[in-house]
Amino acid sequence: MTTFDANGITLERVREYVWEIPREGDMRVPARVLASEALLEEITEDKTIEQIKNTTHLPGITNHAICMPDGHQGYGFPVGGVGALDAENGCISPGAVGYDINCGVRMMRTNLTYDEVQGHEEELVDSLFANVPSGLGGGGIVEAGVDTIDEILARGVDWALENGHAVEEDLLHCEDEGMREGADPEKVSQKAKDRGKNQIGSLGSGNHFLEVQRVTDVFDSGVGEAYGLSEDQIVVLIHCGSRGLGHQTCNDYLRKIEQQHKGLLDQLPDKELAAAPAGSQLAEDYYGAMNAAINFAWVNRQLIMHRTRQVFERVFDRSWESMEMELLYDVAHNIAKKETHTVNDDGDERELYVHRKGATRAFPAGHPEVPKAYRDVGQPVIIPGSMGAGSYVLRGGENSMDLTFGSTAHGAGRLMSRTQAKNEYWGGDVQQDLEDQQAIYVKAQSGATIAEEAPGVYKDVDEVVRVSDELGIGDKVARTFPVCNIKG
C-alpha cells in the first residue's frame, strides 16, 4: 500500500487520487484527501491535513471527512473541506461554514465574441471599476433601511426581481432559485444588519473579483450547448459573498457557542470547530441566520450582475437583452445545507447538515435539485483560477453523490498567505506583466490587493480540475481565460 507522511499523520492511498487517514483514537470516521501526489505535496505544507483530521471528531459526522484537491488551511475547518453531520443527532458548525457565508461564484454568458470586445478592454475595466463598488468598508449599489434588509434576508433574489434588479430567468438559473428556505432575519443581529445594509451590491476585498473572460475551449460539445457556451464567446464571472453581514453573523454564533455549549467545545481538538448540537435552540437559530446571510449574498451578486449589464450597455451601445447577457448559474460556497444522502452500504438515507467550506455543490444529471434547463446534463459548476490563469465550467459528475456528498472543488486554492504574497510580489509589476504578456487588464483599489492575488499565489487550477474530472465528481465542460478583471 502506498502511503504519504504529512507531519506525522499517515495517509494511505485507497485508489487513484483518494488518500485516507484511517480512523484511530477519538476519530468518529476516517478522513479523505482527494488529490494527485503533486497537489498532496502542496496541501501538506500547512495545517490542512491536521485540520481535516480534527473535523472527524465532530459529533454526527458520517462516512468520512473530505478535503478537496484545492484544499488549504482555514479557520478550524480547512478551506476545501466537506463534512456531512447528522441533522438529528449531530451538530452544525459555524467554523465549518466560514466567516464569508455563501461566498460564491456566478457566471453570466453573452453573445459577444472576443473580437467584438478587443479594443474596448480599458474602457470596460475602467467603467466596471467606477460602477461596481469594491474594497473594504461601506458602499453598495443600494442602501437598505430596516424593513428592506429584513426582506432581502428573508426573500433573497425574489426581492431583487420585485425591485427591478433581476428578471425571472435569473432566479431559475440560481442555486435554490436564489432563496434559501428557513431563513430567519430575526436571528441575524442588529450589528450584522448594520454592517450589511450599505454593502448590498459590492465586491468587498481579498480574493473577490469581477472578471470578463473569453471561452477558449469547449471539451464537451453537448453539455456546452446545453449551457449556452461556445468557443470565443465572452462571459462574465462574479465572485463575492455576504460581506460584513456574513462575517458578523459567524462571529456572533461562535461567541454564543462558546458560552452555551462549552461541554461540546471541550471535547473537540480545536475550539475553532465550535458547533451547536443538532436540535438545540442555538443550532436552529444559527441555521436560520445562516440561511438569511445566504440570501443576502445572492442579492449582492445579483445587484452586481445587474450593474454589469448596465455597464456593457453603455460601452457597447446595445441593450443587455440584445447581447443575451443571461445568468448561466450561481453556485454557493461556505454553506451548510440540510440534504438527504445515503450514509452507509445498506442504503440507509439520512438528513444531514452538509458543510461545504470552499467547496461547490456538484449534483449529477437527473438530480431533482438541478434546474430543469440543466437536469438532463447535470448542475453547472464554476471553478475560478487566478487572474493570470484560466477558469473552468464543469458539470456535476456521476460519482459525486457516492464520493463527496455531491461536491467538488471551488477554485485553484491558495499556495501562500496574503502576507507572504505581499512580501514576494509588487502589485504594479504584477498588473503590468499581466497586461504586457497576456493582454489581461486589471484594476484594484490598491497594489497590495493585486500582489495578494498574483497568479503565483495559487495552485495549478488545471491540475485541480483534472483530478475532479478523473474522479468523476465534476466533469470538464469548458475553459475560459481572463480579458479584464476588477478587484477590491
Secondary structure, 3 states (H helix, E strand, C coil): CCEEEECCEEEEEEECCEEEECCCCCCCCCEEEECCHHHHHHHCCCCHHHHHHHHCCCCCECCCEEEEEEEECCCCCCEEEEEEEECCCCEECHHHCCCCCCCEEEEEEEEEEHHHHCCCHHHHHHHHHHHCCCCCCCCCCECCCHHHHHHHHHHCHHHHHHCCCCCHHHHHCEHHHHCCCCCCHHHCCHHHHHHHCCCECCCCCCCCEEEEEEEEEECCHHHHHHHCCCCCEEEEEEEECCHHHHHHHHHHHHHHHHHHCHHHHHHCCCHHHCCEECCCHHHHHHHHHHHHHHHHHHHHHHHHHHHHHHHHHHHHCCCCCCCCCEEEEEEECCEEEEEEEECCCCCCEEEEEEEEECEEECCCCCCCCCCHHHCCCCCEEEECCCCCCCEEEEEECCCHHHHHCCEEECCCCECCCHHHHHHHCCHHHHHHHHHHHHCCEEEECCHHHHHHCCHHHECCHHHHHHHHHHHCCEEEEEEEEEEEEEEC
